[in-house]
């Protein structure tokens, strides 16, 4: 008996437990290839039927078990499909976003300057290397913030919120590290920036501002060799 099913229709993923979180049309996602056939590649996107990545939407021929960064959209028949050609859907210029806005980021690739990311699934932004406070990987989805919108409409990004909220995040990281290390950290104003970043995942400037704020709040005490957790910070 012949199979009358349209070969372009994503196949049911029978017998496989879904590993991918559910994705939706309009999103950018990093998805695993589960089947490759004469139609294209099929991706696990957390739904009962796998998602088709047609040959015409591929930048390279993916193999089973590999993951690809795609934009999910609807084809002319209204069926969800995937495309690796992100520049068709993701613009360079950001509309409706301003400094301080909280956004969703999907890490796309590492560059000489830092990490290129898709912002809110619709435009590109850049996380400069000096602003990256922790290891990042391709396809990782995380919360970020607009650091500035440049004159050309492109976005510079940050992983820390602006203003006082930023110092709250850094200050809590300092207090957490102090509690986990027995109440003392051999870090201070004269510590090397690389040492601070490795230990706390923040820049030296953010660290100095945060400990100044914690000191005024009487949550830490300062010494020539480092910082101590005050009774109020426990």
PyMOL commands that set and color helices and strands:
alter all, ss='L'
color gray80, all
select helices_A, chain A and resi 55-57+86-88+129-131+163-180+193-200+204-216+231-233
alter helices_A, ss='H'
color red, helices_A
select strands_A, chain A and resi 28-36+40-44+51-54+67-74+80-83+102-110+114-119+123-128+141-149+155-158+184-185+220-223+226-229
alter strands_A, ss='S'
color yellow, strands_A
deselect
rebuild
show_as cartoon
